[in-house]
Every structure is written in C-alpha cells, then in structure tokens.
C-alpha cells in the first residue's frame, strides 16, 4: 500500500510533535518533513514533494497563506504533474482567513479542535482530490455570503452562461480548485480563471463561494462523470 506522504507546518513544537505522532500511528500516512515556519514549509515541499502539506496559518518568517501561495505557484510554474495539496489546520475560523487560504490555493480547511479521526480523514480526503471544510468554517462563509447584499439579480440564470462557463461552475460546486478544473477539462488554469471572471461579472458575485451558492440556488449542480 502506498502511504500518503505529509509535510507538517506549525510554529508550536508541542503541536508538531503531537501531529507527527498521530499521523505516524496510522498505516497509511507518513510524515516526511516538519516545518516551524512557512519558509521551511515551502522548502520541505520542494525537497520532498509530499502528497499533502498540513499548514498552520499564523507562523513566523512566512505565514501559512503566503506559504500556501508559494507552494502552489512553484508547482504550477514547474508544470510537472501532480504536486502537493495544502490542507489548512488552524485555530481561526473567521471568513477573511478562510477566503485568503482558499484563494491562495489551499484545498481544505480544518480547525485544530477537530477530533483526531476528522483530521486523519481530512488528509486522506485531500489526497483523493477532495476538499474537506470544517462545518463551522463553512457556516461562517455561508452566513457572510447571505449578509453580503442578498442574492444576485433574478434576471440572470443558467441559460445566460455559455456551456463552458456552466461546466466550470459545476466543477466549482463540486469543490475543485482552478488547477483541478483545468486538469479535468484539459484547458489551462489561465483559461479557467478567465471563465470564472466572466461568470462572476455575469451573475453579479465577487468570489467562488458566492458563485457556488448561486449555482445551487439555480439547480446548477455538481458535474457528473
């Protein structure tokens, strides 16, 4: 059985040791690097090419958001196949930090008071290409969105989107990030971003969370294989 290779990044030594011990107690997870700050996390991700980077947000030298952005950007620039996926593990559940982490390229967001099995299953989910999101973080995103000025204009509907825009939006609902959408559709990530920018402007939203909620309200569900 191939073990899921993980780099841990947290600025608290006790937390690092605890996480490493938890992961190494399993049969399918392997810790290949441990970082005390974001800069070390970027270097270890480059050196070990793990499947998952478990990333804290508040760290010295380079914070988790910027470290995530650097890891994702470095892999995209290399263009050499599947790279590390970043799963945020933090104490913060405010929407600003969640938005920042996801926009930087994180594929999941969990809180440190989660049960150990939730964390382990979250790492496995990320390795499978899924996007785990702590329910409390999800609620904050939904609450913030619902208070952000109400639903977009009813004059705009799914029929106003092009077939490709609808396809991209369905994959956003499915939880895929831009690079994953690009791989699924066989297009460049730049093209995905262009389609999403067009969708945002057309339906009157500001980000992918609002776009996904709009799609769900209009029964534009997740894409089917």
Order of alpha helices (4+ residues) and beta strands (2+ residues): beta-alpha-beta-alpha-beta-alpha-beta-alpha-beta-alpha-alpha-alpha-alpha-alpha-alpha
